[in-house]
């Protein structure tokens, strides 16, 4: 596992763990890494201090001060975080989670093959673009769906 300090195109900084550097690259390329503050998928590695092993079970202190840690949110703190939290609750209470079948379900409803209802789920950027080109209304949500046990 490797921990990277990341930043988005809006200059928000946050940290995340990845299986490897190549796993990070693959996730970013497929659009599965997004800013924890604004949801932007334009994420890159930020400057960070290396952690060097001393060989005695610990790590040597970095020469350069690391960026301030990103607080772990147990409750929304800012007005934006409160609004996103309220939106998540509303979406989860009034919509059906369809997981990775979002594009298929949206097309079925648009064609009249499935009853119209409010749905949310996951779609790759290319799938979302195709749906919009087909005239199917959708919008990205500023949060990732909670993992379903379905």
C-alpha distance (Angstrom), angle and dihedral (degrees) to the residues before:
residue distance angle dihedral
X1 . . .
X2 3.78 . .
X3 3.78 129.8 .
X4 3.80 118.7 -142.7
X5 3.76 130.3 -169.6
X6 3.79 105.0 -135.3
X7 3.79 136.7 -168.8
X8 3.78 133.3 -166.5
X9 3.78 130.7 -141.8
X10 3.83 87.8 -92.8
X11 3.84 88.7 58.7
X12 3.82 95.1 -112.3
X13 3.82 110.6 151.2
X14 3.80 125.5 -148.0
X15 3.79 139.7 149.2
X16 3.78 132.5 -122.8
X17 3.80 139.7 171.3
X18 3.81 124.2 -121.6
X19 3.78 134.0 -175.7
X20 3.82 90.3 -121.3
X21 3.79 142.4 -24.2
X22 3.81 89.7 -94.6
X23 3.82 90.3 50.9
X24 3.82 88.7 54.1
X25 3.83 90.7 50.1
X26 3.82 91.8 49.5
X27 3.82 93.3 48.1
X28 3.82 92.6 48.5
X29 3.82 91.7 47.4
X30 3.82 91.0 52.2
X31 3.83 92.9 48.1
X32 3.80 95.8 -112.9
X33 3.81 96.9 124.8
X34 3.78 117.1 76.5
X35 3.79 137.2 168.9
X36 3.78 112.9 -87.5
X37 3.82 89.9 -143.1
X38 3.82 106.8 42.9
X39 3.82 104.2 8.1
X40 3.81 95.4 -120.4
X41 3.81 113.3 158.2
X42 3.82 91.3 -153.1
X43 3.81 94.5 98.6
X44 3.79 129.9 154.7
X45 3.78 137.9 170.6
X46 3.80 114.6 -85.2
X47 3.78 126.9 -148.7
X48 3.77 109.3 -78.5
X49 3.78 139.0 171.8
X50 3.78 116.6 -108.5
X51 3.76 120.9 -122.6
X52 3.77 108.4 -134.7
X53 3.81 120.7 -160.2
X54 3.82 115.4 -126.9
X55 3.79 92.5 -158.4
X56 3.82 90.6 -119.7
X57 3.78 96.5 93.7
X58 3.80 94.2 -86.9
X59 3.74 139.4 77.8
X60 3.76 128.7 -111.3
X61 3.78 117.0 -113.1
X62 3.79 111.3 -101.6
X63 3.78 117.5 -110.7
X64 3.81 92.1 -134.1
X65 3.79 121.7 56.6
X66 3.81 110.6 -108.8
X67 3.79 119.2 -126.2
X68 3.78 116.4 -86.2
X69 3.80 110.2 -82.0
X70 3.76 118.0 -102.0
X71 3.81 108.3 -115.7
X72 3.78 116.8 -113.8
X73 3.76 106.6 -121.4
X74 3.75 117.2 -135.6
X75 3.80 91.5 162.3
X76 3.80 129.3 17.0
X77 3.80 110.1 -90.7
X78 3.80 108.2 -175.4
X79 3.79 129.9 48.3
X80 3.82 89.6 -107.6
X81 3.82 91.9 52.6
X82 3.82 90.3 47.8
X83 3.82 90.9 50.6
X84 3.81 92.5 48.8
X85 3.80 90.4 47.7
X86 3.82 90.7 51.0
X87 3.82 90.6 47.8
X88 3.82 90.8 51.1
X89 3.82 91.1 51.5
X90 3.83 91.3 48.4
X91 3.83 93.8 47.5
X92 3.81 93.1 46.6
X93 3.82 92.2 47.2
X94 3.81 97.4 46.7
X95 3.82 105.0 30.6
X96 3.79 138.2 63.1
X97 3.80 116.5 -118.3
X98 3.82 108.2 -132.7
X99 3.80 98.1 174.0
X100 3.79 116.5 -156.7
X101 3.83 90.1 -10.5
X102 3.82 90.1 77.4
X103 3.82 96.2 112.8
X104 3.82 92.7 45.4
X105 3.83 92.9 48.0
X106 3.82 93.3 45.6
X107 3.82 91.1 51.2
X108 3.83 91.6 47.6
X109 3.81 91.5 52.4
X110 3.81 91.7 45.5
X111 3.82 90.8 51.4
X112 3.82 92.3 46.8
X113 3.80 92.8 -114.8
X114 3.82 92.1 117.3
X115 3.80 130.5 35.8
X116 3.80 114.2 -94.6
X117 3.78 113.6 -107.2
X118 3.76 139.4 142.8
X119 3.81 110.5 -83.3
X120 3.76 137.1 173.7
X121 3.75 132.0 -173.4
X122 3.76 144.0 119.9
X123 3.78 130.0 -52.9
X124 3.77 132.8 167.4
X125 3.81 115.8 -116.8
X126 3.82 91.4 -107.1
X127 3.82 90.8 52.3
X128 3.81 91.7 49.7
X129 3.82 90.7 49.0
X130 3.82 91.1 51.3
X131 3.82 91.3 49.9
X132 3.81 90.9 51.9
X133 3.82 91.0 47.9
X134 3.82 87.9 53.4
X135 3.81 89.5 54.9
X136 3.80 95.6 -107.0
X137 3.81 111.5 145.5
X138 3.78 116.3 -130.1
X139 3.76 139.9 144.2
X140 3.78 133.9 -155.9
X141 3.78 115.4 -113.2
X142 3.81 120.7 -132.8
X143 3.80 91.1 -127.6
X144 3.78 138.8 51.8
X145 3.80 116.6 -111.1
X146 3.77 115.5 -106.8
X147 3.78 110.3 -105.8
X148 3.77 110.5 -91.5
X149 3.78 124.4 -139.3
X150 3.82 90.1 -145.7
